[in-house]
């Protein structure tokens, strides 16, 4: 096997109550990548279509992630990476994570899978470090493992994968405004009240319980964030109206996707998720704000192999 | 049916990472109570054996909890309550919760169970309010429901019951010192760092996941508290030594039971839990500190009916 073509999915991090620890994998939103063996050692990004991103290996998140893997596992060949970006950078649905995760998944496959998907997370995190300054795992973990992921701990890295209830769908609307992760981070307070924190960990426990018991209502009741959302949501136009309309149209709950500006909702069933999408679009249409809209089943498998040569 | 004799169990609240939201029910540590119908309306505490507690209904936690129930469900008779206290007040294993929960369970049974066990929680919480000033549910919920309980939210009250993995045992050591809940509360900081809070909700998620998947190691890894334990543990003699010896003797994890001074450990299997108990006792023997020690299976059923007349 010399070449692998893969689909690397978009992901929603934080999921309201699970700031910095929870994430979930989408099914039909993502990049395509081709990774192939090369006689020339090292890693080269040979093509990027659909985004203006650096080709230099050390400045590209997929390059950096790939190098982190090859630092631990010597290969007798080099690798070329082509990236067909579909996920917009800065959308808040794991654009950099998809590139980082796809690169290490592809190289691992071409090497005969010396690493488990879980073991690849730490390499992909190096791409995230380049992108945002912090080596977070809440997008790369669901991209690599599928379903929902919980980062129980970063030191040591301990990631729990949780299968999605079968009827769960995500709606994601991306208002076309620029919101840098670093700006979205800088508005956060470094100290929070113990009372809010207790409410938050009650909801994290509730969300995890709801996922295991496939209790859609409990999932919805737990999608609540009184710490980050009230602060960050003011950076996102129409946030309160979008959230309200999602609920009114049957969504289990909604919140900021990652650090925004995308807003996600979870629903039981495709029909409800599409109804929620329609209602969300209507708000931004009225506001004359350009947007992208996605409706996706939860992807329980993560990255998909499209072709092998 | 005119009389019910019941066993009302001790409980461990907080469980390290789950401050104010998690609790678990013990199997062989608890009070006995007799609740009987009476021709005289109202609630009377007719006997308390084993503790110096007020007999006046409005000053007794079981009396207050019983009145809260009868406030919502009129009865055509009155009730007498006898309490045989085995759980020491101020031990940190839910002494007041056992009395409150037992009273409402007994009256509900004599009335033909108009309320579900879950619906009884809010009445029993009124007893907790009398005991500690706050109507918390993290002891009364596991006493009434059995297993582990998660208080996802207080407003509205939303309690999730989680079955215990079958081989889980608790060891609890109670150093005979006085530590008032109000003192243990007053040392807490009202604000905490966002970083610690994130670590904490990662662990709450991990503990809930470990319980559902019966992953004993994950349960152990998640029994970690970097917010409350470092502050409160200085009030408990020998805490660090007890914690260290528990781990060395095979416990999955350990921490402060409720607001202390009892220290709990969870272990896989009775043998390990007993070994941990022996090692804990040795520390307090060396320190010449009097103590009580308990080893108990997790009780998945909560309050037990001992006799009906």
Interface residues (C-beta under 8 A of the other chain):
Chain A: X17 X18 X19 X20 X21 X22 X150 X151 X152 X153 X158 X160 X162 X188 X189 X190 X191 X192 X193 X194 X195 X197 X198 X199 X200 X201 X202 X203 X204 X205 X206 X207 X208 X209 X212 X213 X218 X221 X222 X227
Chain B: X17 X18 X19 X20 X21 X22 X150 X151 X152 X153 X158 X160 X162 X188 X189 X190 X191 X192 X193 X194 X195 X197 X198 X199 X200 X201 X202 X203 X204 X205 X206 X207 X208 X209 X212 X213 X218 X221 X222 X227
